[in-house]
Amino acid sequence: MKVFNQRDKSNSKCSFFLLLVVLFLISVSAYGTSYYIDSAEGDDGNSGTSEGNAWKSLSKVNEFTFSPGDNILFKCNGIWSGQLYPNGSGKYGSPIVIDKYGFGNLPMINGEGIKNTVYLYNQEYWEIQNLEITNYQAGANTWKRGVYIGAKDFGAVHHIYLKNLVIHDVNGTLDTKDNGGIFLKITGSSTETYFDDILIEGCHIYDVDRTGISNKSDWDTRTLTSNTNWVPSLNVVIRNNLFERIGQNGLIVRVAKSPLIEYNIFKECSLKGTGNSNFPFNCDDVIIQYNEAYLTKYNSGDNDSGGFDSDYRCKNTIIQYNYSHDNDYGGVLVCNKGSSATAFNNGTIVRYNIFKDNSHHNFRISGTTTNTSIYNNVIYLGENISSTKIIWHKSWGGYPDNTSYYNNIFYNKSTSCSYDFGNSTGNKFDYNVFYGNHPSGEPFDAHKLKSDPRLLGPSGVGDGIDNVNGMKLHSSSPCINAGKTIPDNGGRDYWGNPVPVDGVTDIGAFEFGTASGVEELENNSEAAKQFQIFQNYPNPFNPVTSIHFSLPQKDYVQISVYNLLGKKIKVLIDREMPAGGHQVSWNSTDQNG
């Protein structure tokens, strides 16, 4: 897909025309067969190839071997009990798709206590979407999962897409992280095996134990400098999912290279035991962005019950543009198990995030982490927060080394907060704002500001990742053009505005000058022309892609999709929009989006 931007100067209308230069996806399974399953009116003696000749049972589906491009379609309002374990694999460009048909409630599959409700093993090129999945057995909190994808000595396992699934009431055991909503596992030792192209998108996962989504691989051994048998999964994307009331961790991503975790909401995780809402483990180059984590619960004796976590055996994790608030035990954790000779956590970056009213501590840097950078965040602690460590460098087999804090706003209205650096070494503070109450132990900062940063309304910020405008800077803020220039800073602030604007970085998560005061922008004709639209992602795509763009000021926006013949396929946006960063998604399987 290529993106063209045209500015209509006559009416100040900003139009974006999207021209597809990849093959237009009319149907990903045009050459396969569609099979229909109807729990009420179907018959396993039927051919299954039309709605009027639908199959009835899961057992009929499970005994059949499907071919590339086939569709397995469950009728809406239908309910099935037992396990869905279809056979076969798709191929590149022709996955096997499990989906719904008809109108009404999502088709429901209830495992009723079986180990895995939906199961694939040594299979690839599958898409499973638009199902309701549960696995509840009264009084039996045993090992259970809603969806399990497994592979052993298979090589690359390609293209597993789980989309728009509602997974709930999986009463698994709290004894292992490897059960709950969705679990993917690589085993074996003879053939290097890994997932390549995993997408989990648009799912609602709630009331599951122990974990919402997790994965594991036997190919996981390495040190900081040597990969002995570390075979990471590739092209892993976890996007636009809602996690609610999870027994412990909402999301765990293990043994992956450059996974992308974005636009997820984690609400009320760790209800029954220790666990941060989400974390990567044993991964490289993770990006965690545009997520919200809140109301993570602390239970007596918990070690982890906070928002975001860069866990150990990770390198170069980036946590950016997230909102972490009202968690019982911390806003963010960066950790390394110092007692392990092969453990490490190096190069984590925490930038342009909003932290509000997290209890017990906000930043916890634990164990022998190295080279952690924390910059351009806003940390707000209201009067109701008590006995909280704003920064806590904790011993876990040793202390952190070389942790830097630049351009952050520490806005502290609490009268009982503190700083605890223990015996950590190499700490650096520069160009930070420390406003409000100043507890003992507040770090030295050569360019420290203690004046009011003039945020627009931080105390009124509530739930919702887009409901944080009160953390922006007022036009009279001393933070404007007062920060330290940081190379490779991501190029944008929390709201999607370019960084820097005037050649100098601001302090905090907001870069004043593009989306700050409309009054400044209306008098700046050059700034008003600086629109940004970014390459759609993913590209190529099948079937959903997202387009990100930013506006320097409030403006009228039209985004349309055209095919190669120049015919308009879909109008995605046609309205006035506020300044800042925006995203729109398009599903190419349906002209109606």
C-alpha positions as CSV (number, residue, x, y, z in Angstrom):
1,M,0.0,0.0,0.0
2,K,1.3,3.5,-0.8
3,V,0.0,6.6,0.9
4,F,-0.5,9.9,-0.8
5,N,-1.2,13.2,1.1
6,Q,-2.9,16.1,-0.6
7,R,-3.6,19.4,1.0
8,D,-6.7,21.3,-0.3
9,K,-5.6,24.9,0.4
10,S,-8.9,26.3,-0.6
11,N,-10.9,24.9,2.2
12,S,-8.2,23.7,4.6
13,K,-9.3,20.2,4.2
14,C,-6.7,17.5,4.7
15,S,-7.3,14.4,2.5
16,F,-5.4,11.2,2.5
17,F,-5.8,8.8,-0.5
18,L,-4.7,5.3,0.0
19,L,-3.8,3.4,-3.2
20,L,-3.4,-0.4,-3.0
21,V,-0.3,-1.6,-4.9
22,V,-0.6,-5.1,-3.4
23,L,-3.1,-7.5,-4.8
24,F,-6.5,-6.6,-3.6
25,L,-7.8,-9.3,-1.3
26,I,-11.3,-10.2,-2.4
27,S,-11.1,-13.5,-0.6
28,V,-8.2,-15.1,1.0
29,S,-9.7,-18.5,0.4
30,A,-11.2,-18.1,-3.1
31,Y,-10.0,-21.5,-4.2
32,G,-11.0,-23.5,-1.1
33,T,-14.2,-25.0,0.1
34,S,-16.5,-23.6,2.8
35,Y,-17.8,-26.0,5.3
36,Y,-20.8,-25.1,7.5
37,I,-21.6,-26.3,11.0
38,D,-25.0,-25.8,12.6
39,S,-25.5,-27.1,16.1
40,A,-29.3,-26.9,15.9
41,E,-30.3,-28.0,12.3
42,G,-27.1,-29.6,11.0
43,D,-26.5,-33.3,10.3
44,D,-23.2,-35.0,10.2
45,G,-24.5,-37.1,7.3
46,N,-24.6,-33.9,5.1
47,S,-21.9,-32.7,2.8
48,G,-21.3,-29.7,4.9
49,T,-20.7,-27.5,1.9
50,S,-23.8,-25.3,2.1
51,E,-25.9,-23.7,4.8
52,G,-28.7,-26.1,4.0
53,N,-26.4,-29.1,4.2
54,A,-24.5,-28.2,7.3
55,W,-22.7,-30.6,9.6
56,K,-23.7,-30.7,13.2
57,S,-20.9,-31.7,15.6
58,L,-17.3,-31.0,16.5
59,S,-16.4,-34.6,16.1
60,K,-17.3,-34.4,12.4
61,V,-15.1,-31.4,12.0
62,N,-12.2,-33.0,13.9
63,E,-12.2,-36.2,11.7
64,F,-11.9,-34.2,8.5
65,T,-8.6,-33.0,7.0
66,F,-8.9,-29.6,5.6
67,S,-7.0,-28.1,2.6
68,P,-5.4,-24.7,2.0
69,G,-8.1,-22.0,1.4
70,D,-10.9,-23.9,3.2
71,N,-13.3,-22.1,5.5
72,I,-14.8,-23.7,8.6
73,L,-17.9,-21.7,9.4
74,F,-19.9,-22.1,12.7
75,K,-23.4,-20.7,12.8
76,C,-24.1,-17.8,15.0
77,N,-26.1,-18.6,18.2
78,G,-24.8,-22.2,18.1
79,I,-23.3,-23.9,21.1
80,W,-20.9,-26.9,21.0
81,S,-19.3,-28.8,23.9
82,G,-16.0,-30.5,23.8
83,Q,-12.8,-29.9,21.8
84,L,-12.3,-28.4,18.4
85,Y,-9.2,-30.1,16.9
86,P,-9.4,-29.8,13.1
87,N,-6.7,-31.4,10.9
88,G,-4.6,-30.0,8.0
89,S,-2.6,-27.0,7.2
90,G,-3.0,-24.1,4.9
91,K,-0.3,-22.6,2.8
92,Y,1.1,-19.1,2.0
93,G,-1.7,-17.0,0.6
94,S,-4.3,-19.6,1.4
95,P,-4.8,-20.1,5.1
96,I,-7.5,-22.3,6.6
97,V,-10.0,-20.0,8.2
98,I,-12.4,-20.7,11.1
99,D,-15.1,-18.1,11.3
100,K,-18.8,-17.5,11.9
101,Y,-21.8,-17.3,9.6
102,G,-25.3,-15.9,10.1
103,F,-26.4,-13.3,12.5
104,G,-26.6,-13.2,16.3
105,N,-24.4,-14.2,19.1
106,L,-20.9,-15.5,18.4
107,P,-20.7,-19.3,18.0
108,M,-19.7,-20.8,21.4
109,I,-17.4,-23.7,22.1
110,N,-17.3,-24.8,25.7
111,G,-14.5,-27.2,26.6
112,E,-16.3,-28.2,29.9
113,G,-13.1,-29.0,31.6
114,I,-11.1,-30.5,28.8
115,K,-7.4,-29.5,28.7
116,N,-7.7,-27.4,25.5
117,T,-11.0,-26.2,24.0
118,V,-9.4,-25.2,20.7
119,Y,-6.3,-27.1,19.7
120,L,-3.8,-27.1,16.8
121,Y,-0.6,-29.1,16.8
122,N,2.2,-29.1,14.2
123,Q,-0.1,-27.1,11.9
124,E,0.4,-23.8,10.2
125,Y,-1.4,-21.1,8.1
126,W,-4.6,-21.0,10.3
127,E,-6.8,-18.1,11.1
128,I,-9.4,-18.5,13.9
129,Q,-11.8,-15.7,14.5
130,N,-15.2,-14.6,15.7
131,L,-15.8,-17.4,18.2
132,E,-16.7,-17.4,21.9
133,I,-14.6,-19.9,23.8
134,T,-14.9,-21.1,27.4
135,N,-13.6,-23.9,29.5
136,Y,-15.3,-24.1,32.8
137,Q,-15.8,-27.1,35.1
138,A,-17.3,-26.4,38.5
139,G,-15.0,-27.1,41.4
140,A,-12.1,-28.2,39.2
141,N,-9.4,-25.6,39.0
142,T,-7.2,-27.9,36.9
143,W,-4.9,-27.3,34.0
144,K,-7.1,-25.7,31.3
145,R,-6.8,-23.5,28.3
146,G,-9.2,-21.8,25.9
147,V,-6.8,-22.0,22.9
148,Y,-3.6,-24.1,22.6
149,I,-1.2,-23.9,19.7
150,G,1.6,-26.4,19.9
151,A,4.5,-27.5,17.8
152,K,7.4,-30.0,18.2
153,D,10.5,-30.4,16.0
154,F,8.5,-28.8,13.1
155,G,10.8,-26.0,12.0
156,A,9.1,-22.7,11.2
157,V,5.4,-22.6,12.1
158,H,3.9,-19.9,9.9
159,H,0.8,-17.7,10.1
160,I,-1.2,-18.4,13.2
161,Y,-3.9,-15.6,13.5
162,L,-6.3,-15.4,16.4
163,K,-8.7,-12.5,16.0
164,N,-11.9,-11.2,17.6
165,L,-12.2,-14.1,20.0
166,V,-14.1,-13.8,23.2
167,I,-12.4,-16.2,25.7
168,H,-13.7,-16.3,29.3
169,D,-14.4,-18.5,32.3
170,V,-11.4,-20.8,32.0
171,N,-10.9,-21.9,35.6
172,G,-7.4,-23.2,35.2
173,T,-4.8,-23.9,37.9
174,L,-2.8,-21.1,39.6
175,D,0.2,-23.5,39.9
176,T,1.5,-22.7,36.4
177,K,1.6,-19.7,34.1
178,D,1.1,-22.0,31.1
179,N,-2.7,-22.2,31.2
180,G,-5.6,-19.8,30.9
181,G,-6.9,-18.0,27.9
182,I,-4.4,-18.6,25.0
183,F,-1.1,-20.6,25.2
184,L,1.4,-21.3,22.5
185,K,4.2,-23.8,23.1
186,I,7.3,-25.0,21.2
187,T,8.9,-28.3,22.3
188,G,11.5,-30.7,21.1
189,S,15.2,-30.7,20.6
190,S,16.0,-32.2,17.2
191,T,14.7,-29.5,14.8
192,E,14.9,-25.8,15.6
193,T,11.3,-24.8,15.9
194,Y,9.7,-21.4,16.2
195,F,6.6,-19.4,15.3
196,D,6.8,-17.0,12.4
197,D,3.9,-14.6,11.9
198,I,1.7,-14.7,15.0
199,L,-1.1,-12.2,15.3
200,I,-3.5,-12.1,18.3
201,E,-5.8,-9.1,17.7
202,G,-9.1,-7.8,18.9
203,C,-9.7,-10.5,21.5
204,H,-11.6,-10.0,24.8
205,I,-10.1,-12.3,27.5
206,Y,-11.7,-12.2,30.9
207,D,-12.2,-14.3,34.0
208,V,-9.4,-16.8,33.2
209,D,-6.8,-18.4,35.4
210,R,-3.9,-18.2,35.5
211,T,-2.7,-16.2,32.5
212,G,-4.5,-14.3,29.7
213,I,-2.1,-15.0,26.9
214,S,1.3,-16.7,27.2
215,N,3.8,-18.8,25.3
216,K,6.9,-20.9,26.0
217,S,9.7,-22.5,24.0
218,D,12.3,-25.2,24.8
219,W,14.7,-23.4,22.5
220,D,15.5,-20.7,25.1
221,T,19.1,-21.0,26.4
222,R,21.5,-18.1,26.1
223,T,23.6,-15.5,27.9
224,L,24.0,-11.8,27.3
225,T,26.7,-12.4,24.7
226,S,26.0,-15.9,23.4
227,N,22.9,-17.6,21.9
228,T,23.5,-21.3,22.6
229,N,20.1,-22.7,21.5
230,W,18.0,-19.6,21.6
231,V,15.6,-19.8,18.6
232,P,13.2,-16.9,18.9
233,S,9.7,-16.6,17.4
234,L,9.4,-13.9,14.7
235,N,6.8,-11.4,13.6
236,V,4.8,-11.7,16.8
237,V,2.1,-9.0,17.1
238,I,-0.3,-8.7,20.1
239,R,-2.7,-5.9,19.4
240,N,-6.0,-4.3,20.4
241,N,-6.9,-6.9,23.0
242,L,-8.9,-6.4,26.2
243,F,-7.8,-8.3,29.3
244,E,-10.1,-8.2,32.4
245,R,-10.2,-9.9,35.7
246,I,-7.2,-12.2,35.0
247,G,-6.1,-14.5,37.8
248,Q,-2.4,-13.4,37.6
249,N,-0.5,-12.1,34.5
250,G,-2.5,-10.7,31.6
251,L,0.2,-11.3,29.0
252,I,3.6,-13.0,28.9
253,V,5.7,-13.1,25.7
254,R,8.8,-15.3,25.8
255,V,11.6,-16.2,23.4
256,A,10.8,-13.7,20.7
257,K,12.7,-11.3,18.4
258,S,11.1,-7.9,18.0
259,P,7.6,-8.7,19.2
260,L,5.1,-5.8,19.0
261,I,2.7,-5.4,21.9
262,E,0.3,-2.4,21.3
263,Y,-3.1,-0.9,21.9
264,N,-4.0,-3.4,24.6
265,I,-6.0,-2.7,27.8
266,F,-5.1,-4.6,31.0
267,K,-7.7,-4.1,33.7
268,E,-7.8,-5.9,37.0
269,C,-5.0,-8.4,36.6
270,S,-3.4,-10.3,39.4
271,L,-6.7,-10.9,41.2
272,K,-5.7,-14.2,42.7
273,G,-1.9,-14.1,43.0
274,T,1.3,-12.4,42.1
275,G,1.8,-11.0,38.6
276,N,2.3,-7.8,36.7
277,S,-0.2,-7.1,34.0
278,N,2.2,-7.9,31.2
279,F,5.9,-8.6,30.5
280,P,8.4,-10.0,28.0
281,F,10.9,-12.7,29.1
282,N,14.0,-13.8,27.3
283,C,13.3,-11.5,24.3
284,D,15.2,-9.0,22.2
285,D,14.0,-5.7,20.9
286,V,10.4,-5.8,22.3
287,I,8.2,-2.8,21.7
288,I,5.4,-2.2,24.2
289,Q,3.4,0.8,23.2
290,Y,0.0,2.5,23.3
291,N,-1.2,0.2,26.1
292,E,-3.1,0.9,29.3
293,A,-2.6,-1.1,32.5
294,Y,-4.6,-0.3,35.6
295,L,-6.2,-1.7,38.8
296,T,-3.7,-4.5,39.0
297,K,-4.3,-5.9,42.5
298,Y,-1.8,-6.6,45.3
299,N,-2.4,-9.7,47.3
300,S,-0.5,-10.3,50.6
301,G,2.9,-11.6,49.9
302,D,2.9,-10.8,46.2
303,N,6.2,-9.9,44.5
304,D,4.7,-8.4,41.4
305,S,1.4,-6.7,41.0
306,G,2.0,-3.7,38.9
307,G,1.6,-2.3,35.4
308,F,4.4,-2.9,32.9
309,D,7.5,-5.1,33.3
310,S,10.7,-5.5,31.3
311,D,11.7,-8.9,32.7
312,Y,15.1,-10.6,32.7
313,R,17.0,-12.2,29.8
314,C,15.8,-9.3,27.7
315,K,17.8,-6.9,25.6
316,N,16.7,-3.5,24.3
317,T,13.1,-3.5,25.4
318,I,11.2,-0.3,24.7
319,I,8.2,0.7,26.8
320,Q,6.7,3.8,25.3
321,Y,3.4,5.8,24.9
322,N,1.7,3.7,27.6
323,Y,-0.6,4.7,30.5
324,S,0.0,3.0,33.8
325,H,-2.3,4.1,36.7
326,D,-4.0,3.0,39.9
327,N,-2.0,-0.2,40.2
328,D,-1.5,-1.6,43.7
329,Y,2.2,-2.4,43.4
330,G,4.1,-0.3,40.9
331,G,3.9,1.5,37.6
332,V,6.7,-0.2,35.8
333,L,9.4,-2.8,36.7
334,V,12.8,-3.4,35.1
335,C,14.4,-6.5,36.6
336,N,17.2,-9.1,36.4
337,K,17.8,-12.1,38.6
338,G,21.3,-11.4,39.8
339,S,21.7,-14.8,41.4
340,S,21.7,-16.4,38.0
341,A,25.0,-16.5,36.1
342,T,23.2,-16.5,32.7
343,A,20.5,-13.8,33.5
344,F,20.7,-10.2,32.2
345,N,18.5,-7.2,31.4
346,N,20.3,-4.7,29.3
347,G,19.3,-1.6,27.5
348,T,15.7,-1.2,28.5
349,I,14.1,2.2,27.6
350,V,11.1,3.6,29.3
351,R,10.0,6.8,27.5
352,Y,7.0,9.1,26.9
353,N,4.7,7.2,29.3
354,I,2.1,8.5,31.8
355,F,2.2,7.2,35.3
356,K,-0.5,8.2,37.7
357,D,-1.3,7.2,41.3
358,N,0.4,3.9,41.4
359,S,0.8,2.6,44.9
360,H,3.9,1.2,46.8
361,H,6.3,2.4,44.1
362,N,6.3,3.9,40.7
363,F,9.7,2.9,39.1
364,R,11.2,-0.4,40.5
365,I,14.6,-1.3,39.0
366,S,15.4,-4.6,40.6
367,G,18.5,-6.8,40.5
368,T,21.5,-6.5,38.3
369,T,20.0,-4.6,35.4
370,T,22.3,-2.6,33.2
371,N,22.0,0.5,31.0
372,T,18.4,1.3,31.7
373,S,17.2,4.7,30.3
374,I,14.1,6.4,31.7
375,Y,13.2,9.7,30.0
376,N,10.3,12.0,29.1
377,N,7.7,10.4,31.4
378,V,5.2,12.1,33.6
379,I,4.9,10.6,37.1
380,Y,2.0,12.0,39.1
381,L,1.3,11.1,42.7
382,G,-1.9,12.6,44.3
383,E,-2.6,13.5,47.9
384,N,-4.3,10.2,48.4
385,I,-1.1,8.2,47.7
386,S,0.9,7.2,50.8
387,S,4.1,5.3,51.7
388,T,5.1,5.0,48.1
389,K,8.6,4.9,46.7
390,I,8.8,7.2,43.7
391,I,11.9,5.4,42.6
392,W,13.0,2.1,44.1
393,H,16.4,0.5,43.2
394,K,15.9,-2.9,44.8
395,S,18.4,-5.7,45.5
396,W,17.6,-9.0,43.8
397,G,20.9,-10.8,43.9
398,G,22.6,-7.5,43.4
399,Y,21.8,-3.9,42.5
400,P,21.2,-2.0,39.2
401,D,24.0,-0.3,37.4
402,N,24.0,2.7,35.0
403,T,20.3,3.8,35.2
404,S,19.6,7.2,33.7
405,Y,16.6,9.5,34.3
406,Y,16.3,12.5,31.9
407,N,13.5,15.0,31.1
408,N,10.9,13.4,33.5
409,I,8.3,15.3,35.5
410,F,7.9,14.0,39.1
411,Y,4.8,15.7,40.3
412,N,4.4,14.7,43.9
413,K,1.5,15.9,46.0
414,S,1.9,13.1,48.5
415,T,3.4,13.8,51.9
416,S,4.7,10.3,52.6
417,C,6.6,9.3,49.5
418,S,10.3,8.5,49.3
419,Y,13.3,7.5,47.1
420,D,15.3,4.4,47.7
421,F,18.4,3.7,45.6
422,G,20.0,1.1,47.9
423,N,23.5,0.3,46.7
424,S,22.8,0.8,43.0
425,T,25.7,2.4,41.0
426,G,26.0,4.7,38.1
427,N,22.7,6.5,38.5
428,K,22.3,9.7,36.4
429,F,19.7,12.4,36.8
430,D,19.6,15.5,34.6
431,Y,16.9,18.0,33.3
432,N,14.1,16.5,35.5
433,V,11.3,18.4,37.2
434,F,10.7,17.6,40.9
435,Y,7.6,19.5,41.9
436,G,5.5,19.5,45.0
437,N,6.7,17.8,48.1
438,H,10.4,17.0,48.3
439,P,11.1,13.9,50.5
440,S,14.5,13.1,51.8
441,G,16.6,11.2,49.3
442,E,15.5,13.2,46.4
443,P,18.3,12.8,43.9
444,F,20.8,15.5,42.8
445,D,20.1,16.8,39.4
446,A,22.4,19.5,37.9
447,H,19.6,21.0,35.9
448,K,16.8,20.3,38.3
449,L,13.6,22.3,38.1
450,K,11.4,22.7,41.2
451,S,8.9,25.1,39.8
452,D,5.3,24.1,38.8
453,P,5.5,22.4,35.4
454,R,2.1,23.9,34.6
455,L,0.3,20.8,33.5
456,L,-3.2,21.4,32.2
457,G,-5.0,19.4,34.8
458,P,-3.2,16.2,36.1
459,S,-5.5,15.5,39.0
460,G,-8.5,15.2,36.7
461,V,-7.0,12.5,34.4
462,G,-9.0,9.3,34.7
463,D,-9.4,5.9,32.9
464,G,-8.6,5.6,29.2
465,I,-5.4,6.0,27.3
466,D,-6.7,8.9,25.3
467,N,-8.1,10.6,28.4
468,V,-4.8,12.1,29.6
469,N,-4.8,15.6,28.1
470,G,-4.4,17.0,31.6
471,M,-0.8,15.8,31.4
472,K,0.0,18.2,28.6
473,L,2.0,21.4,29.1
474,H,0.4,24.8,29.4
475,S,1.9,27.4,27.0
476,S,3.5,29.1,30.0
477,S,5.2,25.9,31.3
478,P,8.9,26.2,32.2
479,C,9.3,22.7,30.7
480,I,9.1,24.0,27.1
481,N,12.5,23.9,25.4
482,A,14.1,23.0,28.7
483,G,15.0,19.4,28.2
484,K,18.0,17.4,27.2
485,T,18.4,16.3,23.6
486,I,18.3,12.5,23.4
487,P,19.4,10.7,20.2
488,D,17.0,8.1,18.8
489,N,14.2,9.1,21.0
490,G,11.4,7.6,18.9
491,G,10.6,10.8,17.1
492,R,7.3,11.5,18.7
493,D,5.7,12.2,22.0
494,Y,2.8,10.4,23.8
495,W,0.2,12.2,21.6
496,G,2.0,11.5,18.4
497,N,3.5,14.9,17.9
498,P,7.0,15.2,16.4
499,V,10.0,15.6,18.8
500,P,11.7,18.0,18.9
501,V,9.7,20.9,17.4
502,D,12.0,23.9,17.8
503,G,15.2,22.0,17.9
504,V,15.1,21.6,21.7
505,T,13.2,18.8,23.5
506,D,10.6,19.6,26.2
507,I,10.5,18.0,29.6
508,G,7.7,15.5,30.1
509,A,5.7,13.3,27.8
510,F,4.3,16.2,25.7
511,E,6.2,18.2,23.1
512,F,4.6,21.7,23.0
513,G,4.2,23.4,19.7
514,T,2.2,21.0,17.4
515,A,-0.8,20.1,19.4
516,S,-0.6,22.4,22.4
517,G,-2.4,25.6,21.9
518,V,-4.5,26.2,18.8
519,E,-3.9,29.9,19.3
520,E,-0.1,29.5,18.5
521,L,-0.7,27.2,15.5
522,E,-3.3,29.4,13.8
523,N,-0.6,32.1,13.6
524,N,2.1,29.7,12.2
525,S,1.4,29.0,8.5
526,E,4.5,26.8,8.3
527,A,3.5,24.6,11.2
528,A,0.0,24.2,9.8
529,K,1.4,22.5,6.7
530,Q,3.4,19.9,8.5
531,F,1.1,16.9,8.4
532,Q,2.5,13.4,8.9
533,I,1.1,10.1,7.7
534,F,3.0,6.9,8.3
535,Q,3.3,3.7,6.2
536,N,0.4,1.4,7.0
537,Y,1.2,-1.6,9.2
538,P,1.3,-4.5,8.5
539,N,2.1,-4.3,4.8
540,P,1.5,-6.6,3.1
541,F,-1.6,-7.3,5.1
542,N,-4.3,-10.0,5.3
543,P,-6.9,-8.7,5.9
544,V,-6.5,-5.8,8.4
545,T,-4.1,-3.0,8.2
546,S,-3.7,0.2,10.3
547,I,-2.9,3.7,9.2
548,H,-1.3,6.2,11.7
549,F,-1.2,9.9,11.1
550,S,-0.7,13.1,13.1
551,L,-2.2,16.6,12.7
552,P,-0.4,19.7,13.9
553,Q,-3.8,21.4,14.6
554,K,-7.5,20.6,14.5
555,D,-8.5,20.0,10.9
556,Y,-10.9,18.3,8.6
557,V,-9.6,14.8,7.6
558,Q,-10.7,12.5,4.8
559,I,-9.1,9.1,4.4
560,S,-10.3,6.9,1.5
561,V,-9.1,3.6,0.0
562,Y,-8.9,3.2,-3.8
563,N,-8.2,0.0,-5.8
564,L,-5.8,-0.1,-8.7
565,L,-8.5,1.0,-11.1
566,G,-9.0,4.2,-9.2
567,K,-12.4,3.2,-7.8
568,K,-13.1,4.3,-4.3
569,I,-13.5,1.2,-2.1
570,K,-14.1,2.8,1.3
571,V,-14.2,6.1,3.2
572,L,-12.5,5.5,6.5
573,I,-12.6,9.0,7.9
574,D,-14.6,12.0,6.8
575,R,-14.8,14.5,9.7
576,E,-13.1,17.1,11.7
577,M,-10.4,15.8,14.1
578,P,-8.3,17.3,16.9
579,A,-4.6,17.8,16.8
580,G,-2.3,15.0,17.7
581,G,-1.7,11.4,16.7
582,H,-4.5,9.1,15.3
583,Q,-5.0,5.6,14.0
584,V,-7.6,4.0,11.7
585,S,-7.9,0.4,10.7
586,W,-9.3,-1.1,7.5
587,N,-10.5,-4.7,7.0
588,S,-10.1,-5.6,3.3
589,T,-12.4,-8.6,3.4
590,D,-15.5,-6.4,3.5
591,Q,-16.3,-3.3,1.4
592,N,-18.1,-2.0,4.4
593,G,-14.9,-2.1,6.5
